[in-house]
Amino acid sequence: MGAVVANDLKTKGIKAIEDALLGQLEASVSVRGQVKYVVMSQEQYQYLRECELEAALAESRTDLAGGRFVKESVAQHIKRLKQINKATQ
């Protein structure tokens, strides 16, 4: 993974990030010697978001196949959510 130090961002701006991403999918940004952030291209970010959505869809399909779901009206759903919120407060 490429790396950028915060000082380079101050002096070189976005060019520091572009340089760090050359041939890399991600680059870490360190502040005072500690990695604080990770930057990536929009394309890589979009790919990761799609992976998250695919994982959520697979989990939902597994729950449906396993019978782990509730079938109710909107009013019933809102009432149930209010009860859950009261129980957690």
The 8 nearest C-alpha neighbors of each residue, nearest first, counted from 0:
[[1, 26, 25, 23, 2, 27, 24, 20],
 [2, 0, 26, 19, 20, 27, 23, 25],
 [3, 1, 27, 26, 19, 28, 0, 4],
 [2, 4, 28, 27, 29, 19, 5, 7],
 [3, 5, 29, 6, 7, 28, 30, 2],
 [4, 6, 8, 30, 7, 29, 3, 28],
 [7, 5, 9, 8, 4, 10, 30, 3],
 [8, 6, 10, 9, 5, 11, 4, 15],
 [7, 9, 12, 5, 6, 11, 10, 15],
 [10, 8, 6, 7, 12, 11, 5, 15],
 [9, 11, 7, 8, 12, 6, 15, 5],
 [12, 10, 8, 7, 15, 14, 9, 13],
 [13, 11, 8, 14, 9, 15, 10, 7],
 [12, 14, 16, 15, 17, 11, 8, 18],
 [13, 15, 17, 16, 12, 11, 18, 8],
 [16, 14, 18, 13, 17, 11, 12, 8],
 [17, 15, 19, 13, 14, 18, 20, 3],
 [16, 18, 14, 20, 15, 19, 13, 21],
 [19, 17, 15, 21, 16, 20, 14, 1],
 [18, 20, 1, 16, 17, 21, 2, 26],
 [19, 21, 23, 17, 18, 26, 22, 1],
 [22, 20, 18, 23, 19, 17, 1, 24],
 [21, 23, 20, 24, 19, 1, 18, 25],
 [24, 22, 20, 21, 25, 0, 1, 26],
 [23, 25, 39, 20, 43, 22, 26, 40],
 [26, 24, 39, 23, 38, 0, 20, 37],
 [27, 25, 1, 2, 38, 0, 37, 20],
 [26, 28, 37, 2, 36, 3, 34, 1],
 [29, 27, 3, 36, 4, 34, 37, 2],
 [28, 30, 34, 4, 33, 35, 32, 5],
 [29, 31, 33, 5, 32, 4, 35, 34],
 [32, 30, 33, 29, 5, 4, 34, 6],
 [31, 33, 30, 29, 34, 4, 35, 5],
 [34, 32, 29, 30, 31, 35, 28, 36],
 [33, 35, 29, 28, 36, 27, 30, 32],
 [36, 34, 29, 28, 33, 30, 37, 27],
 [37, 35, 28, 27, 34, 38, 29, 26],
 [36, 38, 27, 26, 28, 25, 39, 35],
 [39, 37, 26, 25, 27, 36, 40, 28],
 [40, 38, 25, 24, 43, 26, 44, 41],
 [39, 41, 43, 42, 44, 38, 24, 25],
 [40, 42, 44, 43, 45, 39, 46, 38],
 [41, 43, 45, 40, 44, 46, 39, 47],
 [44, 42, 46, 40, 45, 41, 39, 47],
 [45, 43, 41, 47, 46, 42, 48, 40],
 [44, 46, 48, 42, 43, 47, 41, 49],
 [45, 47, 43, 49, 44, 48, 42, 50],
 [48, 46, 50, 44, 49, 45, 43, 51],
 [49, 47, 45, 51, 50, 46, 44, 52],
 [48, 50, 52, 46, 47, 51, 53, 45],
 [49, 51, 47, 53, 48, 52, 54, 46],
 [52, 50, 48, 54, 49, 53, 55, 47],
 [51, 53, 49, 55, 54, 50, 56, 48],
 [52, 54, 56, 50, 55, 51, 49, 57],
 [55, 53, 57, 51, 52, 56, 50, 58],
 [56, 54, 52, 58, 57, 53, 59, 51],
 [55, 57, 59, 53, 58, 54, 52, 60],
 [56, 58, 54, 60, 59, 55, 53, 61],
 [59, 57, 55, 61, 56, 60, 54, 62],
 [60, 58, 62, 56, 61, 57, 63, 55],
 [59, 61, 63, 57, 62, 58, 64, 56],
 [60, 62, 58, 64, 59, 63, 65, 57],
 [63, 61, 67, 65, 59, 60, 64, 66],
 [62, 64, 60, 66, 65, 61, 67, 59],
 [63, 65, 61, 62, 66, 60, 67, 59],
 [66, 64, 62, 63, 67, 61, 60, 68],
 [65, 67, 63, 64, 68, 62, 61, 69],
 [68, 66, 62, 65, 63, 69, 64, 61],
 [69, 67, 66, 63, 70, 62, 65, 59],
 [68, 70, 71, 67, 66, 76, 63, 72],
 [69, 71, 68, 72, 76, 75, 73, 67],
 [72, 70, 75, 76, 69, 73, 74, 79],
 [71, 73, 75, 74, 76, 70, 77, 69],
 [72, 74, 76, 75, 77, 71, 78, 70],
 [75, 73, 77, 76, 72, 78, 71, 79],
 [76, 74, 78, 72, 73, 77, 71, 79],
 [75, 77, 73, 79, 74, 78, 72, 80],
 [78, 76, 80, 74, 79, 75, 81, 73],
 [77, 79, 75, 81, 76, 80, 74, 82],
 [80, 78, 82, 76, 77, 81, 75, 83],
 [79, 81, 83, 77, 82, 78, 84, 76],
 [80, 82, 84, 78, 79, 83, 85, 77],
 [83, 81, 79, 85, 80, 84, 86, 78],
 [82, 84, 80, 86, 81, 85, 79, 87],
 [83, 85, 81, 87, 82, 86, 80, 88],
 [86, 84, 82, 88, 83, 87, 81, 80],
 [85, 87, 83, 84, 88, 82, 81, 80],
 [88, 86, 84, 85, 83, 82, 81, 80],
 [87, 85, 86, 84, 83, 82, 81, 80]]
